[in-house]
Amino acid sequence: MSSRSDLQVVEFGLGSEVFAVPVQLVREILDYAPPAQVPNGPAHFAGLTDVRGQGVPTVDLRRRLGLAAAEPTLATRILILDIPLPDRRLTLGVVIDRVLSVSSYDAAQIEPAPDIGVRWKSHYITGVVRRESGFAVIVDAARIFTTEDAAMAGDASSLIFA
């Protein structure tokens, strides 16, 4: 049983990097199937994934974080996330290279997000956890999938998939 200070996460890989999202956001993990294409979406928008009859917007997390795109493999998965937002719950598919584990981090293990030395925007990061083989980066799903692009275009309340 975990204590109140533990954070349970799903750890996943993008290339050689390890990322994590809180387990309570993960509705399910699907084998990869190419999402149905939707024209004129942002570059990181992969399309729609059919989840029991519901078309779920799906993003390529590599591209959203500014990492190089990669061809899907047998290990590629789509995480179906339910992300709480102030006015609603956003259901989103996220293409990742592979699922690694479900882990628990003690709150004391979580270090603040670094401001420099990373390839992605640090405001997408909740914190980092030192692991035996490097770091796991805990991503802030609500921040990654709400858009600063819309704010730059003058509509700060817009979501990528609104």
For each residue, the residues with C-beta under 8 A, 3 or more apart:
1:
2: 6 8 104
3: 6 106
4:
5: 106 107 108
6: 2 3 104 105 106 107
7: 22 104 105 107 110 138
8: 2 22 23 24 102 103 104
9: 20 21 22 23 102 103 104 105 136 138
10: 20 21 23 26 29 79 99 101 102
11: 18 19 20 99 100 101 102 103 136
12: 18 19 20 21 77 79 96 97 98 99 100
13: 16 17 18 19 96 97 98 100
14: 17 19 61 62 65 67 96 97
15: 62 67 68 70 97
16: 13
17: 13 14 67 137
18: 11 12 13 100 131 133 134 135 136 137
19: 11 12 13 14 61 96 136 137 138 139
20: 9 10 11 12 103 105 129 136 137 138 139
21: 9 10 12 25 26 79 81 138 139 141
22: 7 8 9 25 26 138 141
23: 8 9 10 26 102
24: 8
25: 21 22 81 82 83 141
26: 10 21 22 23 29 79 80 81
27: 80 81 82 91
28: 51 79 80
29: 10 26 77 78 79 80 99
30: 33 49 51 77 78 79 80 93
31: 77 78
32: 72 76 77 78 95
33: 30 49 78
34: 46 47 72
35: 46 47 48 49 58 78 93 95
36: 47 48 49 50 55
37: 47
38: 41 45 47 48
39:
40:
41: 38 45 47
42: 45 149 160
43: 63
44: 59 60 61 63 64
45: 38 41 42 57 58 59 60 160 161
46: 34 35 58 59 60 93 95
47: 34 35 36 37 38 41 58
48: 35 36 38 55 56 57 58
49: 30 33 35 36 55 56 58 78 80 93
50: 36 53 54 55 56
51: 28 30 54 56 80 91 93
52:
53: 50
54: 50 51 91
55: 36 48 49 50
56: 48 49 50 51 80 91 92 93
57: 45 48 91 92 93 160 161
58: 35 45 46 47 48 49 78 92 93 94 95
59: 44 45 46 63 64 92 93 94 95 145 160
60: 44 45 46 63 64 69 95
61: 14 19 44 64 65 94 95 96 144
62: 14 15 65 67 68 69 70 95 97
63: 43 44 59 60 66 67 69
64: 44 59 60 61 144 145
65: 14 61 62 119 120 121 124 144
66: 63 119 120 121
67: 14 15 17 62 63 119 120
68: 15 62
69: 60 62 63
70: 15 62 97
71:
72: 32 34 76 95
73: 76 97 98
74:
75: 97 98 99
76: 32 72 73 95 96 97 98
77: 12 29 30 31 32 95 96 98 99
78: 29 30 31 32 33 35 49 58 93 94 95 96
79: 10 12 21 26 28 29 30 93 94 96 99
80: 26 27 28 29 30 49 51 56 91 92 93 94
81: 21 25 26 27 90 91 92 93 94 141
82: 25 27 89 90 91
83: 25 89 90 91 92 141 142 145
84: 89 90 142
85: 88 89 90 142 146 159
86:
87:
88: 85
89: 82 83 84 85
90: 81 82 83 84 85 142 145 159 161
91: 27 51 54 56 57 80 81 82 83
92: 56 57 58 59 80 81 83 141 145 161
93: 30 35 46 49 51 56 57 58 59 78 79 80 81
94: 58 59 61 78 79 80 81
95: 32 35 46 58 59 60 61 62 72 76 77 78
96: 12 13 14 19 61 76 77 78 79 99
97: 12 13 14 15 62 70 73 75 76
98: 12 13 73 75 76 77
99: 10 11 12 29 75 77 79 96
100: 11 12 13 18
101: 10 11
102: 8 9 10 11 23
103: 8 9 11 20 136
104: 2 6 7 8 9
105: 6 7 9 20 109 110 129 136 138
106: 3 5 6 109 110
107: 5 6 7 110
108: 5
109: 105 106 129 130
110: 7 105 106 107 126 127 128 129 138
111: 127 128 129 130
112: 127 128
113: 122 123 125 126 127 128
114: 117 118 122 125 128
115: 122
116: 122
117: 114
118: 114 122 125 137
119: 65 66 67
120: 65 66 67 124 125
121: 65 66 124
122: 113 114 115 116 118 125
123: 113 140 143
124: 65 120 121 139 140 143 144
125: 113 114 118 120 122 128 137 138 139 140
126: 110 113 138 139 140
127: 110 111 112 113 138
128: 110 111 112 113 114 125 135 136 137 138
129: 20 105 109 110 111 135 136 138
130: 109 111 135
131: 18 134 135 136
132:
133: 18
134: 18 131
135: 18 128 129 130 131
136: 9 11 18 19 20 103 105 128 129 131
137: 17 18 19 20 118 125 128
138: 7 9 19 20 21 22 105 110 125 126 127 128 129
139: 19 20 21 124 125 126 144
140: 123 124 125 126 143 144
141: 21 22 25 81 83 92 144 145
142: 83 84 85 90 145 146
143: 123 124 140 146
144: 61 64 65 124 139 140 141
145: 59 64 83 90 92 141 142 159 160 161
146: 85 142 143 159 160
147: 150 151 158 159 160
148: 151 152
149: 42 152 153 160
150: 147 153 155 156 157 158 159 160
151: 147 148 154 155 156 158
152: 148 149
153: 149 150 158
154: 151
155: 150 151 158
156: 150 151
157: 150
158: 147 150 151 153 155 162
159: 85 90 145 146 147 150 162
160: 42 45 57 59 145 146 147 149 150
161: 45 57 90 92 145
162: 158 159
